[in-house]
Amino acid sequence: MCTKEAIANRILQLCDERNIAVNELANISGVSPSTVYSILNEKSQNPGTVTIKKLCDGLEITLGEFFSTPEFDALEQEIK
């Protein structure tokens, strides 16, 4: 699994846990829905830290909580 896929999966997991739609996450985070969908579709080559921080703020979690999952811990180094 790559980092982009892990980020997309985590966003979907958090929306599911909170029973909110992706559009609602975009609205409460102040991020455009098209930006969120580009992250989810892995079209965004590099979802920026500021964007992820805004999503975390909308979800009322920290960046640490966002990235503190076994899925992120298991990611292989992407620099070869």
All heavy atoms as a GROMACS GRO file, in nm:
protein
  614
    1MET      N    1   0.084  -0.118   0.000
    1MET     CA    2   0.000   0.000   0.000
    1MET      C    3   0.089   0.124   0.000
    1MET      O    4   0.190   0.129   0.068
    1MET     CB    5  -0.090  -0.001   0.124
    1MET     CG    6  -0.170   0.125   0.138
    1MET     SD    7  -0.283   0.127   0.278
    1MET     CE    8  -0.385  -0.012   0.240
    2CYS      N    9   0.047   0.225  -0.076
    2CYS     CA   10   0.123   0.350  -0.081
    2CYS      C   11   0.063   0.452   0.015
    2CYS      O   12  -0.048   0.435   0.066
    2CYS     CB   13   0.128   0.403  -0.224
    2CYS     SG   14  -0.029   0.465  -0.283
    3THR      N   15   0.136   0.558   0.036
    3THR     CA   16   0.093   0.662   0.129
    3THR      C   17  -0.040   0.724   0.087
    3THR      O   18  -0.129   0.746   0.169
    3THR     CB   19   0.201   0.771   0.140
    3THR    OG1   20   0.323   0.710   0.181
    3THR    CG2   21   0.163   0.877   0.242
    4LYS      N   22  -0.054   0.754  -0.043
    4LYS     CA   23  -0.178   0.816  -0.092
    4LYS      C   24  -0.299   0.727  -0.063
    4LYS      O   25  -0.404   0.776  -0.024
    4LYS     CB   26  -0.170   0.843  -0.243
    4LYS     CG   27  -0.070   0.951  -0.280
    4LYS     CD   28  -0.078   0.988  -0.426
    4LYS     CE   29  -0.043   0.871  -0.515
    4LYS     NZ   30  -0.038   0.908  -0.657
    5GLU      N   31  -0.282   0.598  -0.083
    5GLU     CA   32  -0.392   0.504  -0.057
    5GLU      C   33  -0.424   0.499   0.092
    5GLU      O   34  -0.541   0.495   0.131
    5GLU     CB   35  -0.352   0.365  -0.108
    5GLU     CG   36  -0.464   0.264  -0.102
    5GLU     CD   37  -0.422   0.128  -0.156
    5GLU    OE1   38  -0.313   0.115  -0.214
    5GLU    OE2   39  -0.500   0.033  -0.139
    6ALA      N   40  -0.321   0.501   0.175
    6ALA     CA   41  -0.342   0.498   0.321
    6ALA      C   42  -0.416   0.624   0.366
    6ALA      O   43  -0.505   0.616   0.452
    6ALA     CB   44  -0.208   0.485   0.392
    7ILE      N   45  -0.381   0.739   0.310
    7ILE     CA   46  -0.449   0.864   0.346
    7ILE      C   47  -0.596   0.858   0.305
    7ILE      O   48  -0.685   0.893   0.382
    7ILE     CB   49  -0.377   0.986   0.284
    7ILE    CG1   50  -0.242   1.007   0.353
    7ILE    CG2   51  -0.464   1.112   0.292
    7ILE    CD1   52  -0.152   1.108   0.287
    8ALA      N   53  -0.622   0.813   0.183
    8ALA     CA   54  -0.760   0.802   0.135
    8ALA      C   55  -0.840   0.707   0.223
    8ALA      O   56  -0.953   0.738   0.263
    8ALA     CB   57  -0.762   0.754  -0.011
    9ASN      N   58  -0.783   0.593   0.255
    9ASN     CA   59  -0.851   0.496   0.341
    9ASN      C   60  -0.881   0.554   0.479
    9ASN      O   61  -0.988   0.530   0.535
    9ASN     CB   62  -0.768   0.368   0.356
    9ASN     CG   63  -0.766   0.284   0.232
    9ASN    OD1   64  -0.846   0.302   0.141
    9ASN    ND2   65  -0.672   0.190   0.226
   10ARG      N   66  -0.787   0.630   0.533
   10ARG     CA   67  -0.805   0.688   0.667
   10ARG      C   68  -0.917   0.792   0.665
   10ARG      O   69  -1.000   0.796   0.758
   10ARG     CB   70  -0.674   0.750   0.715
   10ARG     CG   71  -0.681   0.809   0.854
   10ARG     CD   72  -0.696   0.702   0.960
   10ARG     NE   73  -0.679   0.762   1.092
   10ARG     CZ   74  -0.750   0.730   1.198
   10ARG    NH1   75  -0.841   0.635   1.192
   10ARG    NH2   76  -0.728   0.789   1.313
   11ILE      N   77  -0.923   0.874   0.562
   11ILE     CA   78  -1.030   0.973   0.554
   11ILE      C   79  -1.166   0.903   0.548
   11ILE      O   80  -1.260   0.941   0.619
   11ILE     CB   81  -1.011   1.065   0.431
   11ILE    CG1   82  -0.888   1.155   0.453
   11ILE    CG2   83  -1.136   1.149   0.405
   11ILE    CD1   84  -0.843   1.230   0.328
   12LEU      N   85  -1.177   0.801   0.465
   12LEU     CA   86  -1.303   0.727   0.454
   12LEU      C   87  -1.339   0.659   0.586
   12LEU      O   88  -1.456   0.659   0.626
   12LEU     CB   89  -1.295   0.625   0.341
   12LEU     CG   90  -1.288   0.683   0.200
   12LEU    CD1   91  -1.261   0.574   0.098
   12LEU    CD2   92  -1.416   0.759   0.167
   13GLN      N   93  -1.239   0.604   0.654
   13GLN     CA   94  -1.263   0.538   0.783
   13GLN      C   95  -1.317   0.639   0.885
   13GLN      O   96  -1.414   0.611   0.956
   13GLN     CB   97  -1.132   0.477   0.834
   13GLN     CG   98  -1.143   0.419   0.974
   13GLN     CD   99  -1.007   0.384   1.034
   13GLN    OE1  100  -0.903   0.436   0.991
   13GLN    NE2  101  -1.007   0.298   1.133
   14LEU      N  102  -1.256   0.757   0.891
   14LEU     CA  103  -1.298   0.858   0.987
   14LEU      C  104  -1.438   0.910   0.956
   14LEU      O  105  -1.518   0.933   1.047
   14LEU     CB  106  -1.196   0.972   0.991
   14LEU     CG  107  -1.061   0.935   1.054
   14LEU    CD1  108  -0.955   1.037   1.019
   14LEU    CD2  109  -1.074   0.920   1.205
   15CYS      N  110  -1.470   0.927   0.828
   15CYS     CA  111  -1.605   0.968   0.789
   15CYS      C  112  -1.706   0.862   0.830
   15CYS      O  113  -1.813   0.894   0.883
   15CYS     CB  114  -1.613   0.994   0.639
   15CYS     SG  115  -1.535   1.147   0.586
   16ASP      N  116  -1.671   0.736   0.806
   16ASP     CA  117  -1.760   0.626   0.841
   16ASP      C  118  -1.783   0.620   0.991
   16ASP      O  119  -1.896   0.604   1.037
   16ASP     CB  120  -1.701   0.494   0.789
   16ASP     CG  121  -1.799   0.379   0.802
   16ASP    OD1  122  -1.914   0.393   0.758
   16ASP    OD2  123  -1.759   0.274   0.859
   17GLU      N  124  -1.675   0.634   1.070
   17GLU     CA  125  -1.687   0.630   1.216
   17GLU      C  126  -1.779   0.740   1.268
   17GLU      O  127  -1.850   0.723   1.366
   17GLU     CB  128  -1.549   0.647   1.282
   17GLU     CG  129  -1.460   0.527   1.272
   17GLU     CD  130  -1.319   0.553   1.325
   17GLU    OE1  131  -1.292   0.665   1.376
   17GLU    OE2  132  -1.235   0.462   1.316
   18ARG      N  133  -1.776   0.855   1.201
   18ARG     CA  134  -1.855   0.970   1.245
   18ARG      C  135  -1.989   0.981   1.172
   18ARG      O  136  -2.066   1.073   1.196
   18ARG     CB  137  -1.773   1.098   1.224
   18ARG     CG  138  -1.661   1.108   1.326
   18ARG     CD  139  -1.552   1.203   1.281
   18ARG     NE  140  -1.450   1.220   1.381
   18ARG     CZ  141  -1.357   1.132   1.414
   18ARG    NH1  142  -1.354   1.015   1.352
   18ARG    NH2  143  -1.266   1.156   1.507
   19ASN      N  144  -2.013   0.887   1.080
   19ASN     CA  145  -2.137   0.884   1.004
   19ASN      C  146  -2.160   1.016   0.929
   19ASN      O  147  -2.269   1.073   0.934
   19ASN     CB  148  -2.256   0.850   1.095
   19ASN     CG  149  -2.374   0.800   1.015
   19ASN    OD1  150  -2.358   0.743   0.909
   19ASN    ND2  151  -2.493   0.824   1.067
   20ILE      N  152  -2.054   1.064   0.863
   20ILE     CA  153  -2.066   1.186   0.784
   20ILE      C  154  -2.023   1.157   0.640
   20ILE      O  155  -1.939   1.071   0.615
   20ILE     CB  156  -1.984   1.304   0.841
   20ILE    CG1  157  -1.834   1.272   0.843
   20ILE    CG2  158  -2.034   1.346   0.977
   20ILE    CD1  159  -1.746   1.391   0.880
   21ALA      N  160  -2.083   1.229   0.549
   21ALA     CA  161  -2.050   1.215   0.407
   21ALA      C  162  -1.924   1.294   0.377
   21ALA      O  163  -1.886   1.386   0.450
   21ALA     CB  164  -2.165   1.266   0.322
   22VAL      N  165  -1.860   1.260   0.268
   22VAL     CA  166  -1.737   1.328   0.227
   22VAL      C  167  -1.765   1.477   0.203
   22VAL      O  168  -1.685   1.563   0.242
   22VAL     CB  169  -1.677   1.261   0.102
   22VAL    CG1  170  -1.560   1.340   0.048
   22VAL    CG2  171  -1.634   1.119   0.135
   23ASN      N  172  -1.879   1.508   0.142
   23ASN     CA  173  -1.914   1.650   0.120
   23ASN      C  174  -1.927   1.724   0.252
   23ASN      O  175  -1.888   1.840   0.263
   23ASN     CB  176  -2.044   1.663   0.041
   23ASN     CG  177  -2.023   1.652  -0.107
   23ASN    OD1  178  -1.910   1.658  -0.156
   23ASN    ND2  179  -2.131   1.635  -0.180
   24GLU      N  180  -1.984   1.659   0.352
   24GLU     CA  181  -1.998   1.722   0.484
   24GLU      C  182  -1.861   1.746   0.545
   24GLU      O  183  -1.836   1.852   0.603
   24GLU     CB  184  -2.082   1.635   0.576
   24GLU     CG  185  -2.111   1.701   0.710
   24GLU     CD  186  -2.200   1.619   0.801
   24GLU    OE1  187  -2.260   1.520   0.754
   24GLU    OE2  188  -2.209   1.654   0.920
   25LEU      N  189  -1.770   1.650   0.531
   25LEU     CA  190  -1.633   1.670   0.580
   25LEU      C  191  -1.570   1.791   0.513
   25LEU      O  192  -1.507   1.874   0.580
   25LEU     CB  193  -1.548   1.545   0.556
   25LEU     CG  194  -1.399   1.560   0.587
   25LEU    CD1  195  -1.377   1.594   0.734
   25LEU    CD2  196  -1.324   1.434   0.548
   26ALA      N  197  -1.588   1.802   0.382
   26ALA     CA  198  -1.533   1.916   0.310
   26ALA      C  199  -1.589   2.047   0.365
   26ALA      O  200  -1.515   2.142   0.392
   26ALA     CB  201  -1.562   1.903   0.160
   27ASN      N  202  -1.720   2.050   0.386
   27ASN     CA  203  -1.785   2.173   0.435
   27ASN      C  204  -1.736   2.211   0.574
   27ASN      O  205  -1.705   2.328   0.598
   27ASN     CB  206  -1.937   2.157   0.437
   27ASN     CG  207  -1.996   2.155   0.298
   27ASN    OD1  208  -1.938   2.206   0.204
   27ASN    ND2  209  -2.113   2.093   0.285
   28ILE      N  210  -1.728   2.116   0.665
   28ILE     CA  211  -1.688   2.151   0.802
   28ILE      C  212  -1.538   2.178   0.813
   28ILE      O  213  -1.494   2.240   0.909
   28ILE     CB  214  -1.730   2.042   0.906
   28ILE    CG1  215  -1.663   1.907   0.876
   28ILE    CG2  216  -1.881   2.029   0.913
   28ILE    CD1  217  -1.692   1.798   0.978
   29SER      N  218  -1.463   2.138   0.712
   29SER     CA  219  -1.318   2.157   0.713
   29SER      C  220  -1.273   2.280   0.637
   29SER      O  221  -1.158   2.320   0.647
   29SER     CB  222  -1.249   2.034   0.654
   29SER     OG  223  -1.282   1.918   0.725
   30GLY      N  224  -1.361   2.334   0.555
   30GLY     CA  225  -1.322   2.448   0.472
   30GLY      C  226  -1.232   2.407   0.356
   30GLY      O  227  -1.152   2.486   0.307
   31VAL      N  228  -1.246   2.283   0.313
   31VAL     CA  229  -1.170   2.231   0.199
   31VAL      C  230  -1.272   2.203   0.089
   31VAL      O  231  -1.381   2.152   0.116
   31VAL     CB  232  -1.096   2.100   0.238
   31VAL    CG1  233  -1.025   2.040   0.119
   31VAL    CG2  234  -0.998   2.125   0.351
   32SER      N  235  -1.238   2.237  -0.034
   32SER     CA  236  -1.334   2.215  -0.142
   32SER      C  237  -1.360   2.065  -0.161
   32SER      O  238  -1.268   1.984  -0.146
   32SER     CB  239  -1.285   2.276  -0.272
   32SER     OG  240  -1.178   2.200  -0.324
   33PRO      N  241  -1.484   2.030  -0.192
   33PRO     CA  242  -1.514   1.889  -0.217
   33PRO      C  243  -1.426   1.829  -0.327
   33PRO      O  244  -1.385   1.714  -0.317
   33PRO     CB  245  -1.662   1.890  -0.258
   33PRO     CG  246  -1.718   2.013  -0.193
   33PRO     CD  247  -1.605   2.113  -0.195
   34SER      N  248  -1.395   1.909  -0.430
   34SER     CA  249  -1.312   1.855  -0.538
   34SER      C  250  -1.172   1.818  -0.487
   34SER      O  251  -1.114   1.719  -0.532
   34SER     CB  252  -1.302   1.954  -0.654
   34SER     OG  253  -1.240   2.074  -0.614
   35THR      N  254  -1.121   1.894  -0.392
   35THR     CA  255  -0.990   1.862  -0.334
   35THR      C  256  -0.998   1.732  -0.255
   35THR      O  257  -0.911   1.645  -0.268
   35THR     CB  258  -0.942   1.977  -0.242
   35THR    OG1  259  -0.926   2.095  -0.320
   35THR    CG2  260  -0.811   1.942  -0.174
   36VAL      N  261  -1.103   1.717  -0.176
   36VAL     CA  262  -1.118   1.594  -0.097
   36VAL      C  263  -1.133   1.474  -0.190
   36VAL      O  264  -1.068   1.371  -0.170
   36VAL     CB  265  -1.238   1.603   0.000
   36VAL    CG1  266  -1.253   1.473   0.078
   36VAL    CG2  267  -1.218   1.720   0.097
   37TYR      N  268  -1.216   1.488  -0.294
   37TYR     CA  269  -1.235   1.376  -0.387
   37TYR      C  270  -1.107   1.344  -0.464
   37TYR      O  271  -1.081   1.228  -0.493
   37TYR     CB  272  -1.352   1.403  -0.482
   37TYR     CG  273  -1.486   1.379  -0.416
   37TYR    CD1  274  -1.570   1.485  -0.384
   37TYR    CD2  275  -1.526   1.251  -0.381
   37TYR    CE1  276  -1.692   1.463  -0.322
   37TYR    CE2  277  -1.648   1.227  -0.319
   37TYR     CZ  278  -1.730   1.334  -0.289
   37TYR     OH  279  -1.850   1.311  -0.226
   38SER      N  280  -1.026   1.445  -0.494
   38SER     CA  281  -0.900   1.416  -0.564
   38SER      C  282  -0.805   1.338  -0.473
   38SER      O  283  -0.729   1.254  -0.520
   38SER     CB  284  -0.833   1.543  -0.615
   38SER     OG  285  -0.774   1.618  -0.512
   39ILE      N  286  -0.812   1.363  -0.342
   39ILE     CA  287  -0.732   1.284  -0.247
   39ILE      C  288  -0.786   1.141  -0.241
   39ILE      O  289  -0.710   1.044  -0.245
   39ILE     CB  290  -0.733   1.348  -0.108
   39ILE    CG1  291  -0.660   1.483  -0.110
   39ILE    CG2  292  -0.669   1.255  -0.004
   39ILE    CD1  293  -0.678   1.567   0.016
   40LEU      N  294  -0.917   1.128  -0.234
   40LEU     CA  295  -0.979   0.996  -0.222
   40LEU      C  296  -0.959   0.912  -0.348
   40LEU      O  297  -0.944   0.791  -0.340
   40LEU     CB  298  -1.128   1.009  -0.192
   40LEU     CG  299  -1.163   1.071  -0.057
   40LEU    CD1  300  -1.313   1.082  -0.042
   40LEU    CD2  301  -1.102   0.992   0.057
   41ASN      N  302  -0.956   0.977  -0.464
   41ASN     CA  303  -0.936   0.906  -0.589
   41ASN      C  304  -0.788   0.889  -0.621
   41ASN      O  305  -0.753   0.839  -0.728
   41ASN     CB  306  -1.005   0.979  -0.705
   41ASN     CG  307  -1.155   0.981  -0.688
   41ASN    OD1  308  -1.213   0.891  -0.632
   41ASN    ND2  309  -1.219   1.086  -0.736
   42GLU      N  310  -0.704   0.935  -0.529
   42GLU     CA  311  -0.558   0.926  -0.542
   42GLU      C  312  -0.508   1.000  -0.665
   42GLU      O  313  -0.402   0.969  -0.718
   42GLU     CB  314  -0.512   0.781  -0.540
   42GLU     CG  315  -0.550   0.709  -0.410
   42GLU     CD  316  -0.516   0.562  -0.413
   42GLU    OE1  317  -0.406   0.527  -0.457
   42GLU    OE2  318  -0.600   0.483  -0.370
   43LYS      N  319  -0.586   1.098  -0.712
   43LYS     CA  320  -0.541   1.181  -0.825
   43LYS      C  321  -0.447   1.291  -0.776
   43LYS      O  322  -0.364   1.340  -0.851
   43LYS     CB  323  -0.660   1.243  -0.898
   43LYS     CG  324  -0.739   1.139  -0.975
   43LYS     CD  325  -0.855   1.200  -1.049
   43LYS     CE  326  -0.927   1.090  -1.125
   43LYS     NZ  327  -1.059   1.124  -1.168
   44SER      N  328  -0.463   1.327  -0.649
   44SER     CA  329  -0.374   1.427  -0.590
   44SER      C  330  -0.239   1.360  -0.569
   44SER      O  331  -0.227   1.262  -0.495
   44SER     CB  332  -0.431   1.475  -0.456
   44SER     OG  333  -0.340   1.560  -0.392
   45GLN      N  334  -0.137   1.411  -0.635
   45GLN     CA  335  -0.004   1.351  -0.624
   45GLN      C  336   0.054   1.366  -0.485
   45GLN      O  337   0.127   1.281  -0.438
   45GLN     CB  338   0.091   1.415  -0.727
   45GLN     CG  339   0.060   1.376  -0.869
   45GLN     CD  340   0.066   1.226  -0.892
   45GLN    OE1  341   0.164   1.161  -0.856
   45GLN    NE2  342  -0.038   1.169  -0.950
   46ASN      N  343   0.020   1.477  -0.420
   46ASN     CA  344   0.077   1.502  -0.288
   46ASN      C  345  -0.024   1.582  -0.206
   46ASN      O  346  -0.018   1.705  -0.205
   46ASN     CB  347   0.208   1.580  -0.303
   46ASN     CG  348   0.278   1.600  -0.170
   46ASN    OD1  349   0.241   1.540  -0.070
   46ASN    ND2  350   0.377   1.686  -0.169
   47PRO      N  351  -0.115   1.512  -0.136
   47PRO     CA  352  -0.210   1.588  -0.053
   47PRO      C  353  -0.131   1.664   0.054
   47PRO      O  354  -0.058   1.605   0.132
   47PRO     CB  355  -0.300   1.481   0.008
   47PRO     CG  356  -0.239   1.350  -0.024
   47PRO     CD  357  -0.133   1.370  -0.127
   48GLY      N  358  -0.140   1.794   0.052
   48GLY     CA  359  -0.059   1.877   0.139
   48GLY      C  360  -0.092   1.862   0.286
   48GLY      O  361  -0.206   1.830   0.324
   49THR      N  362   0.007   1.888   0.367
   49THR     CA  363  -0.009   1.880   0.512
   49THR      C  364  -0.114   1.978   0.560
   49THR      O  365  -0.194   1.946   0.649
   49THR     CB  366   0.126   1.908   0.582
   49THR    OG1  367   0.225   1.823   0.526
   49THR    CG2  368   0.116   1.884   0.731
   50VAL      N  369  -0.117   2.097   0.501
   50VAL     CA  370  -0.216   2.198   0.542
   50VAL      C  371  -0.357   2.147   0.513
   50VAL      O  372  -0.447   2.162   0.597
   50VAL     CB  373  -0.189   2.333   0.472
   50VAL    CG1  374  -0.302   2.431   0.498
   50VAL    CG2  375  -0.056   2.391   0.517
   51THR      N  376  -0.377   2.084   0.400
   51THR     CA  377  -0.509   2.029   0.366
   51THR      C  378  -0.547   1.918   0.464
   51THR      O  379  -0.660   1.915   0.515
   51THR     CB  380  -0.511   1.974   0.222
   51THR    OG1  381  -0.477   2.080   0.133
   51THR    CG2  382  -0.646   1.917   0.186
   52ILE      N  383  -0.454   1.828   0.492
   52ILE     CA  384  -0.483   1.720   0.587
   52ILE      C  385  -0.511   1.778   0.726
   52ILE      O  386  -0.601   1.733   0.796
   52ILE     CB  387  -0.370   1.617   0.589
   52ILE    CG1  388  -0.362   1.547   0.454
   52ILE    CG2  389  -0.390   1.515   0.702
   52ILE    CD1  390  -0.245   1.455   0.436
   53LYS      N  391  -0.438   1.883   0.764
   53LYS     CA  392  -0.461   1.949   0.893
   53LYS      C  393  -0.601   2.008   0.898
   53LYS      O  394  -0.671   1.997   1.000
   53LYS     CB  395  -0.355   2.057   0.916
   53LYS     CG  396  -0.378   2.144   1.040
   53LYS     CD  397  -0.354   2.068   1.168
   53LYS     CE  398  -0.349   2.161   1.288
   53LYS     NZ  399  -0.475   2.174   1.359
   54LYS      N  400  -0.646   2.070   0.790
   54LYS     CA  401  -0.782   2.126   0.786
   54LYS      C  402  -0.886   2.016   0.802
   54LYS      O  403  -0.986   2.032   0.873
   54LYS     CB  404  -0.806   2.202   0.655
   54LYS     CG  405  -0.736   2.335   0.648
   54LYS     CD  406  -0.767   2.402   0.514
   54LYS     CE  407  -0.701   2.537   0.503
   54LYS     NZ  408  -0.734   2.601   0.375
   55LEU      N  409  -0.863   1.902   0.734
   55LEU     CA  410  -0.956   1.789   0.748
   55LEU      C  411  -0.957   1.740   0.893
   55LEU      O  412  -1.064   1.710   0.948
   55LEU     CB  413  -0.918   1.676   0.653
   55LEU     CG  414  -0.929   1.709   0.503
   55LEU    CD1  415  -0.876   1.594   0.420
   55LEU    CD2  416  -1.072   1.741   0.465
   56CYS      N  417  -0.840   1.733   0.953
   56CYS     CA  418  -0.831   1.692   1.094
   56CYS      C  419  -0.906   1.789   1.184
   56CYS      O  420  -0.977   1.747   1.277
   56CYS     CB  421  -0.685   1.681   1.138
   56CYS     SG  422  -0.596   1.543   1.067
   57ASP      N  423  -0.890   1.919   1.158
   57ASP     CA  424  -0.962   2.019   1.237
   57ASP      C  425  -1.113   1.999   1.224
   57ASP      O  426  -1.186   2.005   1.324
   57ASP     CB  427  -0.925   2.161   1.192
   57ASP     CG  428  -0.782   2.199   1.228
   57ASP    OD1  429  -0.717   2.128   1.310
   57ASP    OD2  430  -0.733   2.300   1.173
   58GLY      N  431  -1.159   1.972   1.103
   58GLY     CA  432  -1.301   1.946   1.082
   58GLY      C  433  -1.349   1.821   1.155
   58GLY      O  434  -1.462   1.815   1.203
   59LEU      N  435  -1.261   1.723   1.165
   59LEU     CA  436  -1.293   1.598   1.234
   59LEU      C  437  -1.266   1.606   1.384
   59LEU      O  438  -1.294   1.512   1.459
   59LEU     CB  439  -1.211   1.483   1.174
   59LEU     CG  440  -1.245   1.445   1.030
   59LEU    CD1  441  -1.134   1.361   0.970
   59LEU    CD2  442  -1.379   1.370   1.026
   60GLU      N  443  -1.208   1.719   1.426
   60GLU     CA  444  -1.173   1.742   1.566
   60GLU      C  445  -1.074   1.639   1.618
   60GLU      O  446  -1.089   1.583   1.728
   60GLU     CB  447  -1.298   1.750   1.654
   60GLU     CG  448  -1.389   1.865   1.615
   60GLU     CD  449  -1.512   1.878   1.702
   60GLU    OE1  450  -1.544   1.785   1.779
   60GLU    OE2  451  -1.577   1.984   1.693
   61ILE      N  452  -0.972   1.612   1.535
   61ILE     CA  453  -0.862   1.524   1.576
   61ILE      C  454  -0.730   1.594   1.543
   61ILE      O  455  -0.728   1.690   1.465
   61ILE     CB  456  -0.867   1.386   1.508
   61ILE    CG1  457  -0.851   1.399   1.355
   61ILE    CG2  458  -0.995   1.311   1.545
   61ILE    CD1  459  -0.833   1.266   1.283
   62THR      N  460  -0.622   1.544   1.600
   62THR     CA  461  -0.491   1.599   1.570
   62THR      C  462  -0.430   1.526   1.451
   62THR      O  463  -0.474   1.418   1.413
   62THR     CB  464  -0.396   1.583   1.690
   62THR    OG1  465  -0.373   1.443   1.711
   62THR    CG2  466  -0.454   1.646   1.817
   63LEU      N  467  -0.327   1.587   1.394
   63LEU     CA  468  -0.252   1.518   1.288
   63LEU      C  469  -0.196   1.387   1.341
   63LEU      O  470  -0.194   1.286   1.270
   63LEU     CB  471  -0.139   1.607   1.237
   63LEU     CG  472  -0.176   1.713   1.135
   63LEU    CD1  473  -0.060   1.809   1.114
   63LEU    CD2  474  -0.217   1.651   1.004
   64GLY      N  475  -0.151   1.389   1.465
   64GLY     CA  476  -0.098   1.266   1.526
   64GLY      C  477  -0.201   1.155   1.530
   64GLY      O  478  -0.171   1.040   1.500
   65GLU      N  479  -0.324   1.191   1.566
   65GLU     CA  480  -0.431   1.091   1.569
   65GLU      C  481  -0.462   1.040   1.428
   65GLU      O  482  -0.493   0.923   1.410
   65GLU     CB  483  -0.558   1.150   1.632
   65GLU     CG  484  -0.544   1.173   1.781
   65GLU     CD  485  -0.660   1.253   1.838
   65GLU    OE1  486  -0.690   1.362   1.785
   65GLU    OE2  487  -0.720   1.204   1.936
   66PHE      N  488  -0.455   1.130   1.330
   66PHE     CA  489  -0.482   1.090   1.192
   66PHE      C  490  -0.382   0.984   1.147
   66PHE      O  491  -0.419   0.882   1.089
   66PHE     CB  492  -0.476   1.212   1.099
   66PHE     CG  493  -0.511   1.180   0.956
   66PHE    CD1  494  -0.641   1.185   0.913
   66PHE    CD2  495  -0.412   1.146   0.864
   66PHE    CE1  496  -0.675   1.155   0.781
   66PHE    CE2  497  -0.444   1.116   0.733
   66PHE     CZ  498  -0.577   1.121   0.692
   67PHE      N  499  -0.254   1.008   1.174
   67PHE     CA  500  -0.149   0.920   1.124
   67PHE      C  501  -0.113   0.806   1.218
   67PHE      O  502  -0.035   0.719   1.180
   67PHE     CB  503  -0.024   1.002   1.091
   67PHE     CG  504  -0.038   1.088   0.968
   67PHE    CD1  505  -0.047   1.226   0.978
   67PHE    CD2  506  -0.045   1.030   0.842
   67PHE    CE1  507  -0.060   1.304   0.864
   67PHE    CE2  508  -0.060   1.108   0.728
   67PHE     CZ  509  -0.067   1.245   0.739
   68SER      N  510  -0.170   0.804   1.336
   68SER     CA  511  -0.135   0.700   1.434
   68SER      C  512  -0.223   0.577   1.415
   68SER      O  513  -0.316   0.551   1.491
   68SER     CB  514  -0.150   0.755   1.576
   68SER     OG  515  -0.111   0.657   1.669
   69THR      N  516  -0.192   0.501   1.309
   69THR     CA  517  -0.266   0.377   1.282
   69THR      C  518  -0.166   0.272   1.235
   69THR      O  519  -0.060   0.306   1.180
   69THR     CB  520  -0.372   0.397   1.171
   69THR    OG1  521  -0.305   0.418   1.047
   69THR    CG2  522  -0.466   0.511   1.201
   70PRO      N  523  -0.199   0.146   1.252
   70PRO     CA  524  -0.110   0.040   1.203
   70PRO      C  525  -0.086   0.050   1.053
   70PRO      O  526   0.022   0.016   1.005
   70PRO     CB  527  -0.186  -0.088   1.238
   70PRO     CG  528  -0.277  -0.051   1.351
   70PRO     CD  529  -0.312   0.094   1.327
   71GLU      N  530  -0.185   0.100   0.980
   71GLU     CA  531  -0.172   0.113   0.834
   71GLU      C  532  -0.056   0.206   0.798
   71GLU      O  533   0.023   0.176   0.709
   71GLU     CB  534  -0.303   0.166   0.778
   71GLU     CG  535  -0.316   0.155   0.629
   71GLU     CD  536  -0.457   0.187   0.581
   71GLU    OE1  537  -0.515   0.289   0.623
   71GLU    OE2  538  -0.508   0.108   0.501
   72PHE      N  539  -0.045   0.318   0.868
   72PHE     CA  540   0.066   0.411   0.840
   72PHE      C  541   0.198   0.355   0.893
   72PHE      O  542   0.302   0.373   0.830
   72PHE     CB  543   0.038   0.550   0.900
   72PHE     CG  544  -0.063   0.628   0.821
   72PHE    CD1  545  -0.190   0.648   0.870
   72PHE    CD2  546  -0.032   0.680   0.696
   72PHE    CE1  547  -0.285   0.718   0.797
   72PHE    CE2  548  -0.125   0.751   0.622
   72PHE     CZ  549  -0.253   0.770   0.673
   73ASP      N  550   0.193   0.290   1.008
   73ASP     CA  551   0.315   0.232   1.065
   73ASP      C  552   0.376   0.126   0.973
   73ASP      O  553   0.497   0.106   0.970
   73ASP     CB  554   0.289   0.170   1.202
   73ASP     CG  555   0.255   0.277   1.306
   73ASP    OD1  556   0.285   0.396   1.284
   73ASP    OD2  557   0.197   0.240   1.410
   74ALA      N  558   0.290   0.057   0.896
   74ALA     CA  559   0.335  -0.053   0.811
   74ALA      C  560   0.384  -0.007   0.674
   74ALA      O  561   0.433  -0.088   0.596
   74ALA     CB  562   0.224  -0.155   0.795
   75LEU      N  563   0.369   0.121   0.642
   75LEU     CA  564   0.410   0.170   0.510
   75LEU      C  565   0.559   0.150   0.490
   75LEU      O  566   0.639   0.176   0.579
   75LEU     CB  567   0.377   0.319   0.493
   75LEU     CG  568   0.231   0.355   0.476
   75LEU    CD1  569   0.216   0.506   0.472
   75LEU    CD2  570   0.174   0.293   0.351
   76GLU      N  571   0.591   0.105   0.372
   76GLU     CA  572   0.732   0.089   0.338
   76GLU      C  573   0.790   0.223   0.294
   76GLU      O  574   0.718   0.310   0.246
   76GLU     CB  575   0.748  -0.013   0.224
   76GLU     CG  576   0.713  -0.154   0.267
   76GLU     CD  577   0.746  -0.256   0.160
   76GLU    OE1  578   0.830  -0.226   0.074
   76GLU    OE2  579   0.686  -0.363   0.164
   77GLN      N  580   0.919   0.237   0.310
   77GLN     CA  581   0.984   0.359   0.269
   77GLN      C  582   0.967   0.376   0.119
   77GLN      O  583   0.983   0.283   0.041
   77GLN     CB  584   1.133   0.350   0.303
   77GLN     CG  585   1.205   0.480   0.283
   77GLN     CD  586   1.348   0.472   0.337
   77GLN    OE1  587   1.392   0.368   0.382
   77GLN    NE2  588   1.418   0.582   0.330
   78GLU      N  589   0.928   0.498   0.078
   78GLU     CA  590   0.900   0.522  -0.064
   78GLU      C  591   1.021   0.571  -0.140
   78GLU      O  592   1.018   0.581  -0.262
   78GLU     CB  593   0.783   0.619  -0.077
   78GLU     CG  594   0.653   0.557  -0.025
   78GLU     CD  595   0.528   0.633  -0.067
   78GLU    OE1  596   0.535   0.714  -0.160
   78GLU    OE2  597   0.426   0.607  -0.005
   79ILE      N  598   1.128   0.601  -0.071
   79ILE     CA  599   1.252   0.642  -0.138
   79ILE      C  600   1.335   0.518  -0.157
   79ILE      O  601   1.368   0.447  -0.063
   79ILE     CB  602   1.330   0.746  -0.054
   79ILE    CG1  603   1.244   0.871  -0.033
   79ILE    CG2  604   1.462   0.780  -0.121
   79ILE    CD1  605   1.304   0.969   0.063
   80LYS      N  606   1.368   0.489  -0.278
   80LYS     CA  607   1.444   0.366  -0.306
   80LYS      C  608   1.580   0.401  -0.361
   80LYS      O  609   1.600   0.493  -0.431
   80LYS     CB  610   1.369   0.280  -0.408
   80LYS     CG  611   1.229   0.250  -0.363
   80LYS     CD  612   1.218   0.112  -0.311
   80LYS     CE  613   1.072   0.089  -0.270
   80LYS     NZ  614   1.044   0.001  -0.176
   0.00000   0.00000   0.00000
